[in-house]
Amino acid sequence: MRNPRSLLLLAGLGLALSACGARRELQPLAGHALPPAPYGRGDKPNPDALLTPPVQAKPQRNIELRSRSENREDDPFDLPPEE
């Protein structure tokens, strides 16, 4: 069994190495180009614009808290399974 002190040192070293990643502007790989501009759009979007999700992909959450329980309405599509 390994020494607990060496395991702690190894875990600390791994944490330090994982936190030192380089941050730089996104660029396409060498020899590759960005996707073509969408139909009807004059300019070509940059990588940051392509990575930003549109509003439809990430809608805001609508939270309606119920203050009391309510009976469910009759559902006409809640049919028994056909055999």
N, C-alpha and C positions, 0 to 999 in steps of 0.2 A: 504494500500500500504506500502511496506517495505521502510525502510530508504535507500537512495542511497549509503550511506557510508557502511552499512552492506553488501549490494550487491557487492560493490567493494572489500571489505575484503573477502567475500566468493569466488569471482572469483579469487582473488590473491592466496588464500589458495588452491583452486583447481588446479591452474596452478603450484604452487610449488609442490604439491603432485604428479602431473602427470609427472614432470620432474625428479623425484628421483627413477626411475626404476633401478633395479639391472641388471648389465651386467655381464654375465659369459659364459663360454664355453657351447655349446649345448650338451646335453646328452639325450639318449633315456629314456623314462619313465621306472620306475621300473617294472621289469617283462617283458619288451619288448626288442627286439633286432633290430639292424639296418637291412635294407633289405639285401638279399644275394648279393654277388658280381656279376656284370654283366657277362654274358657268355663269356668266353675267357679271362677274367681278373683275374690275380692271387691274387691281394690284394683286400681288402674290403675298399671302400672309406669311409672317415670320414664324419661327418655331414656337415662340411664347404664345402667339395668338392661336396656333393650332392646338396647343396643350390646354388652353383655357376652355372649360366646358361651357356650352351655351346655356341660357336660362332654362330651356326646355329639358335639358339633361339633368339639371340640378335645381328643381323648383323649391321655393320656400315652403316651409312646413306650416300648415294651418292647424293649430291646436284648438279644438273646441272642447272645453271641459264641461261635462254634464254634472249638473247640480243634483239631479235625482234620476232614478231609473225610469225608463219609459218602456211601454209595450212595443214590440216590433209590429210593423205593418205586415199584412198578409202579402207574401211573395208569390206572384202567379207563375214564376219559373221554378219554384221549389216542387218538382214533381218526383214521384217515386221512380226508381230505376225500372227500365223495361227488361223483360226477360226473354 
